[in-house]
């Protein structure tokens, strides 16, 4: 079936990767949106010089979640069928965009609402070794979400995802930081969205990439993630033990 797909890239100070990633994304997606989250390097200038893409610019840096919220809103406003989100740090493979988008409709019974990339679902020959603290925190949070909601996720933080655009109406994104995916999972459970995963390679080009401020401390990052998860579960009235299967 024909469907309109938008590929969105949230970016912040990505001058070193931007043009190379966009050149590759163009090979696999006709419609591209870049959300520039208040970059202070040459990213805005590079975007001004790039034709054939849509750009949303946040005047001030708001956070990763804010970039995704803008992408969600744009996809809804422009009546796309599928939104694919991909990071701009060179750690995702744009050649998988068509397959991720098509996977939304791969189930003959009804479409999936979220097809979430997983770096741990399958072992690829060229996989990187993940930074130990990032893998550990991802696994701890993933296990907590699975135990609470009866899901079978293997990677709760991968930014490479495909969404059925109509399902985006369910989300009220107010967490603008890196914990935004936790808010998304809780709201997906509340609205009984259909979730599946898609294997993607595990690639780390910069193991020392900063989260910013206190979040570079893995202990503080884990505390932050748990606080956001608990706050969202309370706000959405989705207690631990409200099981559902993906």
HELIX and SHEET records of a PDB file:
HELIX    1   1 UNK A   18  UNK A   26  1                                   9    
HELIX    2   2 UNK A   43  UNK A   48  1                                   6    
HELIX    3   3 UNK A   64  UNK A   77  1                                  14    
HELIX    4   4 UNK A   94  UNK A   96  5                                   3    
HELIX    5   5 UNK A   97  UNK A  103  1                                   7    
HELIX    6   6 UNK A  132  UNK A  149  1                                  18    
HELIX    7   7 UNK A  165  UNK A  170  5                                   6    
HELIX    8   8 UNK A  180  UNK A  190  1                                  11    
HELIX    9   9 UNK A  213  UNK A  216  5                                   4    
HELIX   10  10 UNK A  218  UNK A  235  1                                  18    
SHEET    1   A 7 UNK A  54  UNK A  58  0                                        
SHEET    2   A 7 UNK A  31  UNK A  37  1                                        
SHEET    3   A 7 UNK A   5  UNK A  11  1                                        
SHEET    4   A 7 UNK A  82  UNK A  85  1                                        
SHEET    5   A 7 UNK A 161  UNK A 164 -1                                        
SHEET    6   A 7 UNK A 114  UNK A 118 -1                                        
SHEET    7   A 7 UNK A 195  UNK A 199  1                                        
END                                                                             
